[in-house]
Amino acid sequence: MFTRRQFSTLLTTAPMLSALPGDPFPLRRGTNISHWLSQSKRRGPERREWFRRKDVAFLAGLGLDHLRLPVDEEQLFTVDGKPESEAFDLLNEGLDWCDEFSLRAIVDLHILRSHHFNEKVKPLWTETAAQERFLQCWRDISSQIGKRSTLKVAYELMNEPVADDPQQWNVLVEKCAKSIRALEPERRLVIGSNMWQSVDTFDVLRVPADDPNVILSFHYYHPMVLTHYQASWTKVGEYKGPVTYPGRLVPEDQLQTQPADLRRAMSPERIVFDRSTTVLMFAKPIEVARRLKLPLYCGEWGCIDRAPMEPRVHWYEDVRSILEENRIGWATWDYKGGFGLIKEGQPVAPVIRALGLTI
């Protein structure tokens, strides 16, 4: 971990990382279209109505310049690997709307049948057939959307890889990039770090050498005690007491009354957390991007709508300011889910303003 002095030196010597004048694929401000072609059981008219042209018009009107579009293997392909025509029709329709409203798009292969970032068993890392299926997914996606402009659509190889050995991911990145490059030499490829695209693992990520069309990606949800407040799928979500930001996240008297396993889950979260904590945590990805001379992108960050509004807004303001001071493009998680820019069909104005958007 960098000291504050080391990080200050880094900022004064590092080139701007993203969204430079003349950048052919600038990523500044975006959001994720979750629970549409990913992590959803919606099908037919319900799936179609979840994301429509009016949504893209609204998001462009806020001042966003791109959308990240998560897609799952089980939505795009049958179990025997055949493309699902309706799902690809929806994806192409969404990309057409992005084009219409001058938004770039990142197509993110979010969940594979052989790899879910929160599942214990992930055959992708141990089975050759699963790895070949992953590569074939990208060949087939390319056959469906590969004629779209490389200045408008990028591919994110996989969301939040979780390999026990980071070299497993590095090897697979090399294979996947080579497979796509055989078909699309100039397509932008978004490549994230191992272990949920963590800032902590950025220094062990290996990307294809001498490929200028790579965008490095990390995700950021710290401190989880705040960003995943009462989230049912996390251990820290079991905490129901008061939470605030910046400063001491959980009052000491509240912390001491929690079960031991919950206290342990909360303790790595730095119970005292503020803007300077995030500054230090961003140092590793910034240094790697500087060294490789590649753009840096935060493809997911957000705070759940169960968190109190005031600390939630402070957190958004702090993280956004750090990202933008370092020319790191970003996409919030998410548009209309539990971390959404809208809730029950209505814009969440305080969050939208905290993101520097127009409402």
C-alpha positions as CSV (number, residue, x, y, z in Angstrom):
1,M,0.0,0.0,0.0
2,F,1.2,3.5,-0.9
3,T,1.8,6.2,1.8
4,R,0.1,9.5,1.3
5,R,3.4,11.1,0.4
6,Q,4.2,8.4,-2.2
7,F,0.7,8.8,-3.7
8,S,1.0,12.6,-3.9
9,T,4.3,12.1,-5.8
10,L,2.5,9.6,-8.1
11,L,-0.2,12.1,-8.9
12,T,2.3,14.8,-9.9
13,T,4.2,12.5,-12.2
14,A,1.4,10.4,-13.7
15,P,0.0,11.2,-17.2
16,M,-3.7,11.7,-17.5
17,L,-5.1,8.2,-17.8
18,S,-8.4,8.5,-19.6
19,A,-10.8,10.8,-21.4
20,L,-8.0,12.8,-22.9
21,P,-8.7,15.3,-25.7
22,G,-8.5,13.3,-28.9
23,D,-9.0,9.9,-27.2
24,P,-10.8,7.8,-29.9
25,F,-12.8,5.9,-27.2
26,P,-13.3,8.3,-24.3
27,L,-15.1,7.0,-21.2
28,R,-16.1,9.7,-18.7
29,R,-19.4,9.0,-17.0
30,G,-21.7,6.1,-17.4
31,T,-24.0,3.6,-15.7
32,N,-24.7,-0.2,-15.8
33,I,-27.9,-1.5,-17.3
34,S,-28.3,-4.3,-14.9
35,H,-31.0,-7.0,-14.6
36,W,-31.9,-6.8,-18.3
37,L,-29.7,-9.3,-20.1
38,S,-28.0,-10.4,-16.9
39,Q,-28.9,-11.6,-13.4
40,S,-32.6,-11.7,-14.3
41,K,-35.3,-14.3,-14.9
42,R,-37.3,-11.7,-17.0
43,R,-38.2,-13.0,-20.5
44,G,-40.5,-12.0,-23.3
45,P,-42.4,-8.7,-23.0
46,E,-41.2,-8.1,-19.4
47,R,-37.5,-8.3,-20.3
48,R,-38.1,-6.1,-23.4
49,E,-39.9,-3.4,-21.4
50,W,-37.1,-3.3,-18.7
51,F,-34.9,-1.3,-21.0
52,R,-36.2,0.8,-23.8
53,R,-35.3,3.8,-26.0
54,K,-36.8,6.2,-23.5
55,D,-34.3,5.0,-20.9
56,V,-31.4,5.7,-23.2
57,A,-32.8,9.1,-24.0
58,F,-33.1,9.9,-20.2
59,L,-29.6,8.7,-19.5
60,A,-28.1,10.7,-22.3
61,G,-30.0,13.7,-21.0
62,L,-28.4,13.4,-17.6
63,G,-25.0,13.9,-19.3
64,L,-23.7,10.3,-19.5
65,D,-21.5,9.4,-22.4
66,H,-21.6,5.6,-22.3
67,L,-23.4,2.6,-20.9
68,R,-22.1,-0.7,-19.7
69,L,-24.3,-3.5,-20.8
70,P,-23.9,-6.7,-18.7
71,V,-24.9,-9.9,-20.6
72,D,-25.0,-13.5,-19.3
73,E,-24.2,-16.6,-21.2
74,E,-27.4,-18.2,-20.2
75,Q,-29.4,-15.4,-21.7
76,L,-27.4,-15.1,-25.0
77,F,-27.0,-18.8,-25.6
78,T,-28.9,-22.1,-25.2
79,V,-27.3,-24.9,-23.1
80,D,-26.0,-26.4,-26.3
81,G,-24.4,-23.1,-27.3
82,K,-26.8,-21.8,-29.9
83,P,-27.4,-18.0,-30.0
84,E,-30.7,-17.0,-28.6
85,S,-32.1,-14.8,-31.3
86,E,-34.4,-12.7,-29.1
87,A,-31.7,-11.8,-26.7
88,F,-29.3,-10.8,-29.4
89,D,-32.1,-8.8,-31.0
90,L,-32.5,-6.9,-27.7
91,L,-28.8,-6.3,-27.4
92,N,-28.6,-5.0,-31.0
93,E,-31.6,-2.8,-30.4
94,G,-29.9,-1.4,-27.2
95,L,-26.7,-0.7,-29.2
96,D,-28.7,1.0,-31.9
97,W,-30.2,3.4,-29.2
98,C,-26.8,4.1,-27.8
99,D,-25.7,5.0,-31.3
100,E,-28.7,7.2,-31.8
101,F,-28.0,9.2,-28.6
102,S,-24.3,9.3,-29.1
103,L,-23.4,7.0,-26.2
104,R,-20.6,4.5,-26.4
105,A,-21.3,1.0,-25.1
106,I,-19.3,-1.7,-23.3
107,V,-20.7,-5.2,-23.8
108,D,-19.7,-7.0,-20.5
109,L,-19.8,-10.8,-20.4
110,H,-21.1,-10.8,-16.9
111,I,-21.8,-14.4,-15.8
112,L,-20.8,-17.7,-17.5
113,R,-22.4,-21.0,-16.8
114,S,-18.9,-22.1,-15.7
115,H,-18.2,-19.0,-13.6
116,H,-20.3,-16.9,-11.2
117,F,-18.2,-14.5,-9.1
118,N,-20.1,-15.4,-5.9
119,E,-20.2,-19.2,-6.4
120,K,-17.7,-21.5,-4.7
121,V,-17.4,-23.9,-7.6
122,K,-16.2,-22.3,-10.8
123,P,-15.3,-24.9,-13.5
124,L,-13.9,-22.2,-15.7
125,W,-10.5,-22.5,-13.9
126,T,-10.2,-26.3,-13.9
127,E,-12.0,-27.6,-17.1
128,T,-10.5,-27.1,-20.6
129,A,-14.0,-27.5,-22.1
130,A,-15.3,-24.6,-20.0
131,Q,-12.5,-22.4,-21.1
132,E,-13.1,-23.3,-24.8
133,R,-16.8,-22.5,-24.3
134,F,-15.8,-19.1,-22.9
135,L,-13.7,-18.3,-26.0
136,Q,-16.5,-19.6,-28.2
137,C,-19.0,-17.2,-26.5
138,W,-16.8,-14.3,-27.7
139,R,-16.4,-15.6,-31.2
140,D,-20.2,-15.9,-31.4
141,I,-20.8,-12.4,-29.8
142,S,-18.3,-11.0,-32.4
143,S,-20.3,-12.7,-35.2
144,Q,-23.4,-11.0,-34.0
145,I,-22.2,-7.5,-33.3
146,G,-18.6,-7.4,-34.6
147,K,-19.5,-5.1,-37.6
148,R,-20.3,-2.2,-35.2
149,S,-17.8,0.6,-35.1
150,T,-14.8,0.1,-32.9
151,L,-15.2,3.8,-31.9
152,K,-18.6,3.0,-30.4
153,V,-18.6,-0.5,-28.9
154,A,-16.1,-2.2,-26.6
155,Y,-16.0,-5.7,-25.2
156,E,-15.3,-6.5,-21.6
157,L,-13.8,-10.0,-21.5
158,M,-15.4,-11.1,-18.2
159,N,-16.9,-9.4,-15.2
160,E,-15.2,-9.9,-11.8
161,P,-13.0,-13.0,-12.4
162,V,-12.4,-14.9,-9.2
163,A,-9.5,-17.3,-9.6
164,D,-7.6,-18.9,-6.7
165,D,-4.4,-18.3,-8.6
166,P,-4.2,-14.9,-10.5
167,Q,-2.1,-16.6,-13.2
168,Q,-5.2,-18.6,-14.1
169,W,-6.9,-15.4,-15.1
170,N,-3.8,-14.0,-16.8
171,V,-3.5,-17.1,-19.0
172,L,-7.2,-16.9,-19.9
173,V,-7.0,-13.2,-20.7
174,E,-4.2,-14.0,-23.1
175,K,-6.2,-16.7,-24.8
176,C,-9.3,-14.7,-25.0
177,A,-7.6,-11.5,-26.3
178,K,-5.8,-13.6,-29.0
179,S,-9.1,-15.2,-30.0
180,I,-10.9,-11.9,-30.4
181,R,-7.9,-10.2,-32.1
182,A,-8.0,-12.9,-34.8
183,L,-11.5,-11.5,-35.7
184,E,-11.3,-7.9,-34.6
185,P,-7.8,-6.4,-34.4
186,E,-8.9,-2.9,-33.3
187,R,-11.8,-3.6,-30.9
188,R,-11.3,-2.0,-27.5
189,L,-11.0,-4.8,-24.9
190,V,-11.8,-4.0,-21.2
191,I,-9.8,-6.2,-18.9
192,G,-10.3,-6.3,-15.1
193,S,-8.2,-7.4,-12.2
194,N,-8.7,-10.8,-10.4
195,M,-10.8,-11.2,-7.3
196,W,-13.9,-9.2,-8.2
197,Q,-11.8,-6.6,-10.1
198,S,-10.3,-5.5,-6.8
199,V,-7.9,-2.6,-6.5
200,D,-5.7,-4.8,-4.3
201,T,-4.9,-7.3,-7.1
202,F,-4.2,-4.9,-9.8
203,D,-0.4,-5.3,-9.7
204,V,-0.7,-9.1,-10.5
205,L,-2.9,-8.5,-13.6
206,R,-1.1,-9.3,-16.9
207,V,-2.5,-7.9,-20.1
208,P,-1.5,-8.4,-23.8
209,A,1.8,-6.6,-24.5
210,D,1.9,-3.8,-27.1
211,D,-1.8,-3.7,-27.5
212,P,-3.0,0.0,-27.5
213,N,-6.7,-1.0,-27.6
214,V,-6.9,-2.3,-24.0
215,I,-8.7,-0.5,-21.2
216,L,-7.9,-1.5,-17.6
217,S,-10.8,-1.9,-15.3
218,F,-11.4,-2.1,-11.5
219,H,-14.5,-2.0,-9.3
220,Y,-15.0,-0.1,-6.1
221,Y,-17.5,-0.7,-3.3
222,H,-15.5,0.3,-0.2
223,P,-16.5,0.6,2.6
224,M,-18.9,-2.3,2.3
225,V,-20.5,-1.5,5.6
226,L,-21.9,1.6,3.9
227,T,-22.2,0.6,0.2
228,H,-23.8,-2.8,1.0
229,Y,-25.8,-1.7,4.1
230,Q,-28.3,-4.4,4.9
231,A,-27.6,-6.2,1.6
232,S,-28.9,-9.7,2.1
233,W,-26.1,-11.4,0.0
234,T,-23.2,-10.1,2.2
235,K,-22.1,-10.8,5.7
236,V,-21.7,-7.2,6.6
237,G,-25.3,-6.7,5.4
238,E,-26.4,-8.4,8.7
239,Y,-25.6,-5.2,10.5
240,K,-28.8,-3.2,11.1
241,G,-27.5,-0.4,13.3
242,P,-26.6,3.2,12.4
243,V,-24.0,3.9,9.8
244,T,-22.4,7.1,8.6
245,Y,-19.7,8.6,6.4
246,P,-17.1,10.1,6.5
247,G,-15.4,9.3,9.7
248,R,-16.3,6.4,12.1
249,L,-18.7,4.3,10.1
250,V,-20.2,2.4,13.0
251,P,-20.4,3.8,16.6
252,E,-18.1,1.8,18.9
253,D,-20.9,0.9,21.3
254,Q,-22.8,-0.5,18.4
255,L,-19.8,-2.5,17.1
256,Q,-19.2,-4.1,20.4
257,T,-22.7,-5.5,20.6
258,Q,-22.5,-7.4,17.3
259,P,-21.8,-11.1,17.1
260,A,-18.1,-12.0,16.8
261,D,-18.3,-13.2,13.2
262,L,-20.0,-10.0,12.1
263,R,-17.4,-7.9,13.9
264,R,-14.7,-9.8,12.1
265,A,-16.5,-9.3,8.7
266,M,-16.7,-5.6,9.5
267,S,-13.2,-5.0,10.8
268,P,-11.3,-5.1,7.5
269,E,-13.6,-2.4,6.3
270,R,-11.7,0.3,8.2
271,I,-14.4,1.4,10.6
272,V,-12.9,4.9,10.2
273,F,-13.1,5.7,6.5
274,D,-13.0,8.9,4.5
275,R,-11.9,10.5,1.2
276,S,-8.2,10.0,2.0
277,T,-8.8,6.2,2.4
278,T,-10.1,5.9,-1.1
279,V,-7.3,8.0,-2.4
280,L,-4.8,5.5,-1.0
281,M,-6.8,2.5,-2.3
282,F,-6.8,3.9,-5.8
283,A,-3.0,4.2,-5.9
284,K,-2.2,0.7,-7.2
285,P,-4.5,0.8,-10.3
286,I,-3.3,4.3,-11.1
287,E,0.3,3.2,-10.9
288,V,-0.2,0.2,-13.1
289,A,-2.1,2.2,-15.7
290,R,0.6,4.8,-15.7
291,R,3.3,2.2,-16.1
292,L,1.5,0.5,-19.0
293,K,0.3,3.8,-20.5
294,L,-3.2,2.5,-20.8
295,P,-6.6,4.1,-19.9
296,L,-8.1,3.2,-16.5
297,Y,-11.8,2.7,-15.9
298,C,-14.0,2.1,-12.9
299,G,-16.7,-0.1,-14.4
300,E,-18.7,-0.5,-11.2
301,W,-19.1,1.6,-8.1
302,G,-22.2,2.5,-6.1
303,C,-24.0,2.6,-2.8
304,I,-27.2,0.7,-2.0
305,D,-30.4,2.5,-1.6
306,R,-30.9,1.1,1.9
307,A,-28.0,3.3,3.1
308,P,-29.0,6.6,4.7
309,M,-29.1,9.4,2.1
310,E,-26.7,11.9,3.6
311,P,-23.6,9.6,4.0
312,R,-24.5,8.0,0.7
313,V,-24.3,11.3,-1.1
314,H,-21.1,12.3,0.7
315,W,-19.6,9.0,-0.5
316,Y,-20.6,9.5,-4.1
317,E,-19.2,13.0,-4.1
318,D,-15.9,11.9,-2.7
319,V,-15.4,8.9,-5.0
320,R,-16.5,10.8,-8.1
321,S,-14.1,13.6,-7.3
322,I,-11.1,11.2,-7.0
323,L,-12.0,9.4,-10.2
324,E,-12.4,12.6,-12.2
325,E,-9.3,14.3,-10.8
326,N,-7.3,11.3,-12.1
327,R,-9.2,11.1,-15.5
328,I,-10.6,7.7,-14.7
329,G,-13.8,7.0,-16.5
330,W,-16.6,5.5,-14.5
331,A,-19.9,3.7,-14.6
332,T,-22.1,3.5,-11.6
333,W,-23.9,0.3,-10.5
334,D,-26.6,0.7,-11.5
335,Y,-29.4,2.4,-13.5
336,K,-32.6,1.0,-11.9
337,G,-31.6,-1.8,-9.5
338,G,-30.9,-1.6,-5.8
339,F,-28.1,1.0,-6.3
340,G,-30.1,2.8,-8.9
341,L,-30.2,6.3,-10.4
342,I,-34.0,5.9,-10.4
343,K,-36.2,4.2,-7.8
344,E,-39.8,3.2,-8.5
345,G,-39.6,5.1,-11.8
346,Q,-38.4,8.3,-10.3
347,P,-34.9,9.9,-10.5
348,V,-32.9,9.8,-7.2
349,A,-32.1,13.5,-7.5
350,P,-29.5,13.8,-4.6
351,V,-27.5,10.9,-6.0
352,I,-27.7,12.2,-9.6
353,R,-26.5,15.7,-8.5
354,A,-23.7,14.1,-6.4
355,L,-22.5,12.5,-9.7
356,G,-22.3,15.9,-11.3
357,L,-25.1,15.0,-13.7
358,T,-28.0,17.2,-14.8
359,I,-31.5,16.6,-13.4
